[in-house]
Each structure stands twice: as structure tokens, then as C-alpha cells.
Amino acid sequence: MRRAAFAIAAGAMAVSLAACGSAAESGDKKSDSGDSAAKGDNIKVGLLLPENQTARYEKLDKPLIEKKVKELTNNKGEVVYANAKQDASLQNQQVDTMVTNKVDVLIVDAVDSKAIAGSVKKAKDAGIPVVAYDRLAEGPIDAYTSFDNVTVGKTQGEALLQALGDKAKSGQIVMMNGSSTDPNAAMFKEGAHSVLDGKVKIGREYDTKEWKPENANANMEGAISALGKDKIVGVYSANDGMAGGIITALKAAGLKNIPVTGQDAELAGVQRIVTGEQYMSVYKPYPQEANVAAEMAVALAQGKSLDSIAKDKVDSPTAKGIPSVIVPVVSLTKDNINDTVIKDGIYTVQEICTGKYKAACDAIGLK
């Protein structure tokens, strides 16, 4: 299983390289920001994350970025943090505040990739370079790091088909996509459809407002009512938070053994995988993504080239040839928990295998 996990990761990287091209193809160049005067280690990094419903942002992304910035600046760099709590208008205000307070660089994970464009331009006009983190924000951004998001959707779709086996031909699935304001959600959906279309009947499909589990729960209740209990054989869920809401709805309807996908390898999601309530999640190596973002931000703040960090280029609707690092992903099932989230130090066995999960952990050899 470990070899299989690495194979998926390698495939994801191959796709990302094919899509993005190489630095040699695009032409090596320094960041277009050019406005940031050369600085030493006493830099101020503005970090703006989109929401706190998904556990990863507060538990992983924030501390990982803070740690790497300190490491790269001899403990002199400062991270100024703000969370938008899924409010695009609030996030724009947070950018404005950081511009006013003269941070040296911004790392922005946008709530709404289009709505943030004006604030990105304000930062640019103030000589503050911007790293788009996890989501490809619009506007004149200077760098971007994320995962291969189309491959995330493909990985989820392939796992769901594997779980369904022959049942794929005998019933219908429900697709629970992410928020329509999140560009990543569109890419997850694209990847999933490329695998699922023609292989299984999609009975109902939803774009879930604000990625909220309660909205996914309500959508799933509607799907069960519309399609009938005996017609649903599986659920494509774009992330773990929504999977939790979906599984609650399935249980309330008396439905068992329905494979449900996920993403983010949240602790609750991993625990549901251990018990078999959730079939899989997509594990995205957050330490690698966070470290790259910090490296980009520090380099930009110090007026250095990104050539040694970002070997690829991507285009957004408003900018071309953005220096980028695309990180591969892994399909996480009960068979490779040890080789992924435990090996990388995301969770310990003790964190996963608390009281009510211990027997299930023992059954799959997670000790």
C-alpha cells in the first residue's frame, strides 16, 4: 500500500508538471513584484487564512508557517495572523489592515478568489508582494503553492469506484461538491467527473455553500428523500467536514455501508476511516505546502529571486506565468494511515485511537 500511495503522488506530480510547464519553458525570471527593497531577517509576514471550520488551518497551516518563517529568519521574522471565518468582505478588510500596518509580504488563502483581487492589487501598489496559498487568488500575485487539485478529484473518484465495485452499475451516487466561490472546488469537481462520468449514475449533485457540514447534511437529506434509500450506493464528498454531515444524514436514514469520500485527512475523518464509516480521504502533505509558502514569502520580503524555489509556472484568469510549486497528494485509506499522517507527524496513534476507536484501530493493526 505504501508503494501505491507513492505511485499516486508521483502521478499527481507528473500531471502538475505537464499542466504547468517548466521554468526553462517559461523563462527564468525573478518575481515581478520588484517593489520590495532588500531586507534582512527582521521581516513581517501577513498570513490570512480563509476559515476555521476546517481543522487544518488552525492546527496545521498556521503553526507550520510560523515555525518555518522563524527558522528562515533566525527567529527574527514575525507572522501577523488573521482568519476570515469564511467571510470574503472581512478578508478584504484584513488585507487592507495589513497593508496599512506595512507588512513586508502577504500569504493569502482566499475565501473568494475573485473578490480578493482588488485587495491583492492594493498590496501590490503598496509594494507588498503576495503569495497565493492553497487557492489561486486573482489579481497581481507574485507566487503560488497548492496541490494538484484536479488530481485530488480524480483520486477521490477512483477510490469511490474501487469501493463500489459492481454496485457502480446498480445504483446512483450523490455528489457533494465544495463552495462555488472556491476555485479549488471547481477543480476537484472537474477531476471527479472525469473519472465518474459514464461509470456510475449521478442521482443528485450539489455545490455546498461555504463548505459547511450542516449544509452538506441538509443536501444529503434532500437527496435521500428525492432518490429513495435503496437507490443510493455511494457519495462523493469533496472534503472531510462535509463527509461528517453526510454520514450523519445517512445514519439518520438507516443507511449503512455506503462508501463516502473526503479530503484533508482531518482527525475526525481519519477516525471515521478507521471505523469504516468513511471510505477514504485525500491526504495533502501540509508541512511541504506550508514550508514552500514560507520560503516564498521570506524570499519575496527580502527581495530575492524565487528561481531556486519555484520551478513551475501557472496562469490565473488575471495573471500569467506565476512562479509556482505544486505538491502531490495521496489517497488515504485504512491501509496506509501509518505511512501517511502518522509517519509525517500529523497525528499520533494515541490521538487517533482514543477510547471508542481503540477496538477498530486494533482490528487494522494501528497500535
C-alpha positions as MATLAB code, in Angstrom:
seq = 'MRRAAFAIAAGAMAVSLAACGSAAESGDKKSDSGDSAAKGDNIKVGLLLPENQTARYEKLDKPLIEKKVKELTNNKGEVVYANAKQDASLQNQQVDTMVTNKVDVLIVDAVDSKAIAGSVKKAKDAGIPVVAYDRLAEGPIDAYTSFDNVTVGKTQGEALLQALGDKAKSGQIVMMNGSSTDPNAAMFKEGAHSVLDGKVKIGREYDTKEWKPENANANMEGAISALGKDKIVGVYSANDGMAGGIITALKAAGLKNIPVTGQDAELAGVQRIVTGEQYMSVYKPYPQEANVAAEMAVALAQGKSLDSIAKDKVDSPTAKGIPSVIVPVVSLTKDNINDTVIKDGIYTVQEICTGKYKAACDAIGLK';
ca = [
       0.000    0.000    0.000;
       2.875    2.318    0.666;
       4.146    1.834   -2.875;
       0.627    2.546   -4.133;
       0.488    5.767   -2.159;
       3.778    6.894   -3.644;
       2.582    5.982   -7.113;
      -0.432    8.257   -6.743;
       1.811   11.049   -5.510;
       4.171   10.583   -8.446;
       1.260   10.621  -10.855;
      -0.046   13.813   -9.361;
       3.322   15.476   -9.784;
       3.519   14.307  -13.388;
       0.131   15.864  -14.099;
       1.112   19.101  -12.387;
       4.316   19.365  -14.374;
       2.513   18.699  -17.624;
      -0.071   21.346  -16.828;
       2.287   23.971  -15.526;
       5.319   23.594  -17.734;
       8.844   24.106  -16.503;
      10.842   27.151  -15.586;
      13.005   26.528  -18.645;
       9.932   26.607  -20.894;
       8.525   29.744  -19.336;
      11.835   31.527  -18.991;
      13.661   32.026  -15.711;
      12.938   35.340  -14.106;
      12.729   36.997  -10.763;
       9.466   37.821   -9.068;
       7.514   40.523  -10.838;
       6.965   42.392   -7.591;
      10.265   44.235   -7.771;
       8.960   46.752   -5.245;
      10.241   45.104   -2.085;
      13.563   46.576   -1.061;
      16.196   44.093    0.078;
      15.647   43.358    3.755;
      17.325   41.336    6.423;
      15.705   38.894    8.817;
      13.529   41.469   10.622;
      10.535   40.966    8.370;
       6.811   40.941    8.994;
       4.759   38.278    7.172;
       0.999   38.734    6.955;
      -0.840   35.395    6.978;
      -4.513   35.357    6.020;
      -6.373   32.048    6.201;
      -9.955   31.600    4.969;
     -11.913   29.879    7.736;
     -11.780   27.928   10.967;
     -14.432   25.266   10.299;
     -11.852   23.011    8.635;
      -9.456   21.828   11.334;
      -6.312   22.012    9.209;
      -5.950   25.804    9.150;
      -5.553   26.428   12.878;
      -3.973   23.058   13.759;
      -1.535   22.703   10.855;
      -1.137   25.547    8.361;
      -0.735   28.421   10.827;
       1.807   26.822   13.201;
       3.743   25.218   10.345;
       4.144   28.533    8.510;
       5.059   30.362   11.723;
       7.708   27.759   12.527;
       9.271   27.882    9.063;
       9.356   31.691    8.957;
      11.187   31.707   12.301;
      13.602   29.071   11.037;
      14.365   31.030    7.858;
      14.905   34.345    9.665;
      16.990   33.311   12.655;
      13.907   33.750   14.869;
      13.637   37.411   13.884;
      10.730   37.195   11.433;
       7.209   37.871   12.687;
       3.949   36.361   11.406;
       0.844   38.551   11.745;
      -2.219   36.313   11.523;
      -5.876   36.804   10.628;
      -8.665   34.319    9.892;
     -11.584   35.446    7.705;
     -14.076   32.892    9.075;
     -15.419   32.281    5.560;
     -16.250   35.984    5.051;
     -14.784   37.446    1.849;
     -15.549   41.032    2.875;
     -13.816   40.523    6.212;
     -10.787   39.090    4.449;
     -10.556   42.163    2.211;
     -10.611   44.330    5.342;
      -7.870   42.177    6.862;
      -5.686   42.684    3.791;
      -6.283   46.439    3.962;
      -5.281   46.457    7.630;
      -2.074   44.566    6.907;
      -1.247   46.950    4.046;
      -1.815   49.893    6.408;
       0.421   48.239    9.009;
       3.106   47.796    6.347;
       3.776   44.082    6.449;
       6.619   43.086    4.143;
       4.783   40.252    2.355;
       1.373   38.578    2.401;
       0.425   34.891    2.303;
      -3.254   34.746    1.324;
      -5.549   31.734    1.224;
      -8.566   33.406   -0.363;
     -12.148   32.887    0.771;
     -13.257   34.015   -2.692;
     -10.607   34.029   -5.413;
     -12.313   36.782   -7.429;
     -13.360   39.009   -4.526;
      -9.788   39.206   -3.222;
      -8.363   40.616   -6.485;
      -8.858   44.283   -5.568;
      -7.101   43.842   -2.232;
      -4.226   41.989   -3.883;
      -3.798   44.990   -6.196;
      -3.783   47.359   -3.191;
      -0.983   45.324   -1.669;
       0.912   45.299   -4.942;
       0.518   49.074   -5.322;
       1.927   49.441   -1.802;
       4.984   47.394   -2.751;
       3.886   44.323   -0.787;
       4.299   41.032   -2.692;
       1.568   38.407   -2.350;
       1.848   34.602   -2.181;
      -1.405   32.832   -3.089;
      -1.631   29.870   -0.740;
      -3.688   26.739   -1.399;
      -6.126   28.625   -3.691;
      -5.165   30.536   -6.825;
      -6.293   34.053   -5.965;
      -6.879   36.536   -8.756;
      -5.051   39.827   -9.048;
      -1.298   40.504   -9.472;
       0.009   37.768   -7.192;
       3.734   37.020   -7.127;
       3.802   33.308   -6.279;
       1.521   30.340   -5.714;
       1.680   26.998   -3.963;
      -1.015   24.371   -3.694;
      -1.798   20.786   -4.522;
      -2.755   19.320   -7.880;
      -6.441   19.946   -7.371;
      -7.759   18.184  -10.483;
      -5.799   15.126   -9.392;
      -7.428   15.407   -5.930;
     -10.836   14.978   -7.587;
      -9.573   12.132   -9.757;
      -8.134   10.390   -6.718;
     -11.465   10.679   -4.900;
     -13.428    9.440   -7.912;
     -11.125    6.479   -8.493;
     -11.343    5.485   -4.830;
     -15.143    5.673   -4.892;
     -15.331    3.451   -7.982;
     -12.976    0.978   -6.341;
     -15.154    0.896   -3.218;
     -18.337    0.436   -5.239;
     -17.097   -2.370   -7.466;
     -20.080   -3.970   -9.243;
     -22.508   -1.763   -7.303;
     -21.474    1.154   -9.536;
     -23.785   -0.270  -12.214;
     -26.760   -0.955   -9.983;
     -27.454    2.315   -8.176;
     -26.830    6.039   -8.020;
     -24.342    8.256   -6.244;
     -24.710   11.701   -4.751;
     -22.040   14.310   -5.483;
     -21.383   16.843   -2.732;
     -19.009   19.416   -4.176;
     -17.468   22.350   -2.328;
     -18.352   26.019   -2.400;
     -18.922   27.659   -5.775;
     -16.770   30.629   -4.654;
     -13.695   28.400   -4.184;
     -11.702   27.829   -7.407;
     -10.287   24.616   -5.942;
     -13.814   23.194   -5.618;
     -14.293   23.550   -9.375;
     -11.056   21.652   -9.988;
     -11.973   18.881   -7.548;
     -15.313   18.579   -9.349;
     -13.638   18.511  -12.760;
     -11.294   15.737  -11.700;
     -14.049   13.680  -10.104;
     -16.344   13.967  -13.115;
     -13.513   12.916  -15.448;
     -13.411    9.587  -13.585;
     -17.059    9.070  -12.595;
     -18.945   10.169  -15.702;
     -20.131    7.155  -17.672;
     -19.095    4.744  -14.915;
     -21.870    5.462  -12.415;
     -25.166    7.328  -12.455;
     -25.103   10.630  -10.572;
     -28.544   10.942   -8.997;
     -28.077   14.321   -7.317;
     -25.242   16.859   -7.312;
     -24.768   19.904   -5.090;
     -22.391   22.839   -4.724;
     -22.276   23.191   -0.955;
     -22.500   26.737    0.356;
     -19.419   27.729    2.355;
     -18.292   24.092    2.584;
     -20.346   23.827    5.792;
     -21.075   20.328    7.157;
     -24.599   21.390    8.140;
     -25.302   22.422    4.544;
     -23.951   19.101    3.276;
     -26.160   17.349    5.831;
     -29.266   19.190    4.592;
     -28.365   18.480    0.965;
     -27.887   14.795    1.735;
     -31.238   14.611    3.480;
     -32.804   16.111    0.345;
     -31.014   13.602   -1.877;
     -32.183   10.648    0.212;
     -35.752   11.937    0.084;
     -35.622   12.520   -3.678;
     -33.836    9.333   -4.742;
     -35.014    6.844   -2.127;
     -32.918    4.939    0.397;
     -32.494    1.844   -1.732;
     -31.126    3.714   -4.758;
     -28.019    5.355   -3.227;
     -24.848    3.253   -3.389;
     -22.157    5.862   -2.683;
     -21.393    9.521   -2.006;
     -18.690   11.720   -3.449;
     -17.830   14.248   -0.742;
     -15.222   16.874   -1.607;
     -13.869   17.109    1.956;
     -13.955   15.500    5.384;
     -16.024   18.170    7.112;
     -18.878   17.666    4.671;
     -18.396   13.891    4.865;
     -19.221   14.146    8.563;
     -22.513   15.900    7.822;
     -23.299   13.423    5.046;
     -22.632   10.396    7.229;
     -24.887   11.824    9.941;
     -27.703   12.065    7.384;
     -27.046    8.508    6.135;
     -27.161    7.151    9.680;
     -30.382    9.009   10.454;
     -31.946    7.376    7.394;
     -30.760    3.932    8.495;
     -28.276    3.601    5.625;
     -25.096    1.620    6.293;
     -22.047    0.545    4.307;
     -22.305    3.480    1.888;
     -18.784    4.487    0.801;
     -18.120    8.201    1.294;
     -15.012   10.045    0.092;
     -13.283   13.001    1.724;
     -10.276   15.284    1.723;
      -7.917   16.972    4.206;
      -7.243   13.961    6.465;
      -8.929   15.694    9.391;
      -8.661   13.776   12.651;
     -12.408   13.066   12.710;
     -12.193   11.900    9.099;
      -9.283    9.571    9.827;
     -11.205    8.148   12.791;
     -14.247    7.529   10.572;
     -11.963    5.750    8.101;
     -10.676    3.551   10.924;
     -14.246    2.518   11.806;
     -15.320    2.124    8.176;
     -17.933    4.911    8.257;
     -15.892    6.884    5.705;
     -14.062    5.070    2.924;
     -11.171    7.430    2.207;
      -9.727   10.908    2.417;
      -7.146   12.729    0.346;
      -4.045   13.378    2.406;
      -2.245   16.509    1.340;
       1.229   16.870    2.882;
       0.604   20.193    4.599;
       4.130   20.513    6.015;
       5.524   20.623    2.474;
       2.960   23.169    1.258;
       3.393   25.366    4.349;
       7.186   25.258    4.133;
       7.118   26.279    0.482;
       4.775   29.195    1.224;
       7.075   30.393    3.996;
      10.140   30.061    1.766;
       8.444   32.062   -0.993;
       7.260   34.736    1.417;
      10.627   35.226    3.090;
      12.432   35.354   -0.255;
       9.983   37.935   -1.634;
      10.156   40.034    1.535;
      13.941   40.027    1.293;
      13.879   40.964   -2.394;
      15.322   37.649   -3.540;
      14.593   35.587   -6.639;
      12.194   32.635   -6.488;
      14.091   30.710   -9.166;
      15.539   28.171   -6.731;
      12.164   27.581   -5.043;
       9.530   27.674   -7.798;
      10.363   25.562  -10.832;
       6.909   25.685  -12.425;
       4.547   28.373  -13.709;
       0.757   28.620  -13.667;
      -1.732   31.076  -15.125;
      -4.705   32.578  -13.296;
      -7.572   34.400  -15.033;
      -5.735   37.668  -14.334;
      -2.021   36.804  -14.296;
       0.313   34.720  -16.446;
       3.445   32.771  -15.636;
       3.094   32.856  -11.836;
       6.064   31.113  -10.141;
       4.536   28.028   -8.534;
       5.142   24.859   -6.573;
       2.530   22.107   -6.947;
       2.615   19.482   -4.186;
       1.442   15.872   -4.860;
      -1.344   14.132   -2.923;
      -2.027   10.653   -1.520;
      -5.212    8.558   -1.296;
      -5.651    7.802    2.401;
      -7.495    4.615    3.402;
      -7.341    2.420    6.490;
      -4.481    0.521    4.795;
      -1.955    3.369    4.740;
      -2.669    5.503    7.819;
       0.697    4.507    9.288;
       2.583    5.502    6.145;
       0.953    8.924    5.806;
      -0.454   11.002    8.664;
       1.377    9.089   11.401;
       4.711    8.920    9.589;
       4.560   12.656    8.797;
       3.749   13.534   12.398;
       0.302   14.960   11.673;
      -1.270   12.721   14.317;
      -0.096   10.115   16.784;
      -1.695    6.702   17.160;
      -2.863    7.853   20.590;
      -4.676   10.860   19.090;
      -6.466    8.678   16.530;
      -7.156    5.631   18.686;
      -8.995    7.164   21.603;
     -11.440    5.075   23.667;
     -14.262    4.311   21.259;
     -11.874    3.856   18.310;
      -9.410    1.541   20.033;
     -11.034   -1.733   19.004;
     -11.277   -0.611   15.376;
      -7.633    0.518   15.485;
      -6.584   -2.853   16.867;
      -8.505   -4.607   14.109;
      -6.490   -2.852   11.384;
      -3.171   -3.089   13.212;
      -2.951    0.553   14.234;
      -1.114    0.387   17.566;
];
